[in-house]
Amino acid sequence: MADPEGYPNRLIPKLGYQYIDDFSPLASAYLQRNMPAEFRLENGDVDAAKVAPQSGHLADFSTNLVGIFLPEDRRFQLTEIGSLDYGQLWLEGSKVDEPNDNHFYIDETLAALFLRIGDVPKIQVPYNVGEQGGFTAMCEVRHTPIRGNFWHVSLRWINQEGDVLNQRGGWRKRMLTAARALLAEVMEEHLPVGALNEMDASIYKDE
């Protein structure tokens, strides 16, 4: 179902926008992860399997930077045709045309979980490589804008070798499974009052 108001223009990258390289001014801002409507276990805990159906997805964990992106914007989802264009990474300086009704649909069933950016560095996952322990992966925020959503942000996991996304090994699946369980514990269901603060345009505009 298309929306009578069309796809939100505030999500489209504009000329003059730039990649967000420094998230320290956004420590009090929140990231939003889209979730299925039913994401809790019978005991009330968040079902880690619903956070990401496959642990491998945790290597590049998609979220949205809340602010100009509003929580209700999660209902705008790209169609298969739309993903071929608007689901691709945005190249800084490139112009993006407005999507039409063939490029998106509305999903009113999606719920969400939230994570404060300032809490991301506290998320650390200890893991073993074979019999050797003492390894730790740290969580980092990376701006990964797509053509249909400038506010798309990824959580990545960094160890002593660099970005886990680019690494292989049997330890990787175990580490990402542990990361998924940890995110299920720390993410919040409700956005705190006052979390939708106005964002300083100098953070994302080349001024």
C-alpha positions as CSV (number, residue, x, y, z in Angstrom):
1,M,0.0,0.0,0.0
2,A,1.4,3.4,-1.0
3,D,1.2,6.4,1.2
4,P,-0.9,9.4,0.0
5,E,1.8,11.8,1.1
6,G,4.5,9.8,-0.7
7,Y,7.9,8.7,0.5
8,P,9.3,11.1,3.2
9,N,11.6,13.6,1.5
10,R,13.6,14.0,4.8
11,L,15.0,10.6,4.3
12,I,16.6,11.3,0.9
13,P,20.2,12.4,0.7
14,K,20.6,16.0,-0.5
15,L,23.3,17.8,-2.4
16,G,25.5,19.3,0.3
17,Y,25.1,16.4,2.7
18,Q,28.2,14.7,3.9
19,Y,29.1,11.4,5.7
20,I,28.9,11.5,9.5
21,D,32.3,10.5,10.6
22,D,32.2,11.7,14.2
23,F,29.3,10.4,16.3
24,S,30.6,11.9,19.6
25,P,28.3,15.0,19.3
26,L,25.4,12.5,18.9
27,A,26.1,10.6,22.1
28,S,22.6,11.4,23.5
29,A,20.9,10.5,20.2
30,Y,19.3,7.1,19.6
31,L,19.5,4.4,17.0
32,Q,16.4,2.5,16.0
33,R,16.3,-1.1,14.9
34,N,13.2,-2.3,13.0
35,M,11.6,-5.4,14.6
36,P,8.7,-7.7,13.9
37,A,5.5,-6.9,15.9
38,E,6.0,-9.9,18.2
39,F,9.6,-9.9,19.4
40,R,9.3,-11.0,23.1
41,L,9.6,-14.4,24.6
42,E,7.0,-15.7,27.0
43,N,9.0,-14.5,29.9
44,G,9.0,-11.0,28.6
45,D,12.6,-10.9,27.4
46,V,13.5,-9.8,23.9
47,D,13.9,-12.8,21.6
48,A,17.5,-12.5,20.3
49,A,16.5,-14.5,17.2
50,K,14.1,-11.6,16.3
51,V,16.9,-9.0,16.7
52,A,18.5,-10.7,13.7
53,P,17.2,-14.0,12.2
54,Q,20.8,-15.0,11.3
55,S,23.7,-14.2,13.5
56,G,25.8,-13.3,10.4
57,H,23.6,-10.2,9.9
58,L,25.2,-8.8,13.1
59,A,28.5,-8.2,11.3
60,D,26.8,-5.2,9.6
61,F,23.8,-4.5,11.8
62,S,21.3,-2.1,10.2
63,T,19.7,0.7,12.3
64,N,18.4,4.2,11.7
65,L,19.6,7.4,13.4
66,V,16.6,8.9,15.1
67,G,16.2,12.7,14.8
68,I,15.3,13.8,11.3
69,F,14.4,10.2,10.7
70,L,11.3,9.8,12.8
71,P,10.4,6.5,14.6
72,E,7.3,6.2,12.4
73,D,9.3,6.4,9.3
74,R,10.2,2.7,9.7
75,R,6.9,1.8,8.1
76,F,8.3,2.9,4.7
77,Q,9.9,-0.1,3.2
78,L,11.6,-0.6,-0.2
79,T,10.1,-2.9,-2.8
80,E,12.3,-5.3,-4.7
81,I,12.4,-2.8,-7.6
82,G,13.1,0.0,-5.2
83,S,15.9,-1.8,-3.5
84,L,17.8,-2.0,-6.8
85,D,18.3,1.7,-6.7
86,Y,17.4,3.2,-3.3
87,G,18.8,0.3,-1.3
88,Q,22.3,0.9,-2.7
89,L,24.9,2.9,-0.7
90,W,24.8,6.6,-1.3
91,L,27.9,8.2,-2.8
92,E,28.7,11.6,-1.3
93,G,27.8,14.4,-3.7
94,S,25.5,12.3,-5.8
95,K,21.9,13.5,-6.6
96,V,19.0,11.2,-5.7
97,D,15.6,11.5,-7.3
98,E,12.4,11.1,-5.3
99,P,11.1,7.5,-5.1
100,N,7.7,6.8,-6.7
101,D,5.0,4.4,-5.6
102,N,6.7,1.5,-7.4
103,H,9.8,1.9,-5.1
104,F,8.2,1.5,-1.7
105,Y,5.3,0.1,0.4
106,I,3.9,0.7,3.8
107,D,4.3,-1.9,6.6
108,E,2.3,-0.7,9.6
109,T,3.2,-3.9,11.6
110,L,6.8,-3.1,12.3
111,A,7.9,-2.5,15.9
112,A,11.2,-1.1,17.0
113,L,14.0,-1.2,19.6
114,F,16.3,1.7,20.5
115,L,19.9,2.1,21.5
116,R,21.6,5.2,22.8
117,I,24.7,6.0,20.8
118,G,26.6,6.9,23.9
119,D,26.1,3.4,25.2
120,V,27.5,1.7,22.1
121,P,31.2,1.8,23.1
122,K,30.2,0.0,26.3
123,I,29.1,-3.1,24.3
124,Q,32.0,-5.5,24.3
125,V,31.9,-9.2,23.4
126,P,34.5,-11.6,24.8
127,Y,35.2,-14.7,22.7
128,N,37.6,-17.5,22.1
129,V,39.5,-18.6,19.0
130,G,39.8,-22.3,19.3
131,E,41.2,-23.0,22.7
132,Q,42.7,-19.5,23.1
133,G,40.7,-17.0,25.0
134,G,41.1,-13.3,25.9
135,F,39.7,-11.9,22.7
136,T,37.3,-9.0,22.7
137,A,35.1,-7.3,19.9
138,M,34.1,-3.7,20.5
139,C,30.9,-2.2,19.0
140,E,31.2,0.9,16.8
141,V,28.8,3.1,15.0
142,R,29.3,3.6,11.2
143,H,27.4,5.9,8.9
144,T,26.3,3.8,6.0
145,P,23.7,6.0,4.1
146,I,21.7,4.4,1.3
147,R,20.1,6.3,-1.5
148,G,16.7,5.8,0.1
149,N,17.7,6.7,3.6
150,F,20.6,9.1,4.5
151,W,20.0,8.2,8.2
152,H,20.9,4.5,7.8
153,V,23.6,3.6,10.3
154,S,25.4,0.3,10.9
155,L,26.8,-1.3,14.1
156,R,30.1,-3.0,13.4
157,W,32.3,-5.1,15.6
158,I,36.0,-4.3,15.8
159,N,38.7,-6.6,17.2
160,Q,42.5,-6.6,17.1
161,E,42.5,-7.5,13.4
162,G,40.0,-4.8,12.4
163,D,36.4,-5.0,11.2
164,V,34.8,-8.5,11.9
165,L,32.8,-7.9,8.7
166,N,35.9,-8.7,6.7
167,Q,37.1,-11.7,8.7
168,R,36.4,-15.4,8.5
169,G,36.7,-18.3,10.9
170,G,34.6,-20.6,13.1
171,W,34.9,-18.2,16.0
172,R,33.1,-15.5,14.0
173,K,29.6,-17.1,14.2
174,R,30.0,-17.8,18.0
175,M,31.1,-14.2,18.6
176,L,28.2,-12.7,16.5
177,T,25.7,-15.0,18.3
178,A,27.0,-13.7,21.6
179,A,26.7,-10.1,20.2
180,R,23.1,-10.7,19.2
181,A,22.2,-11.9,22.7
182,L,23.9,-8.9,24.2
183,L,22.0,-6.4,22.0
184,A,18.8,-8.1,22.9
185,E,19.6,-7.3,26.6
186,V,20.6,-3.7,26.2
187,M,18.2,-2.3,23.5
188,E,15.1,-0.4,24.8
189,E,11.5,-0.8,23.6
190,H,10.5,2.8,24.2
191,L,12.3,6.0,23.1
192,P,12.9,8.2,26.1
193,V,11.0,11.5,26.4
194,G,13.1,14.3,24.9
195,A,15.1,11.9,22.7
196,L,14.0,13.7,19.5
197,N,16.3,16.6,19.9
198,E,17.1,18.9,16.9
199,M,20.3,17.8,15.2
200,D,23.0,20.4,14.5
201,A,23.1,20.6,10.7
202,S,26.9,21.0,10.7
203,I,27.1,17.3,11.6
204,Y,25.7,16.2,8.3
205,K,26.0,19.2,6.0
206,D,29.1,20.6,4.3
207,E,28.8,24.2,5.4
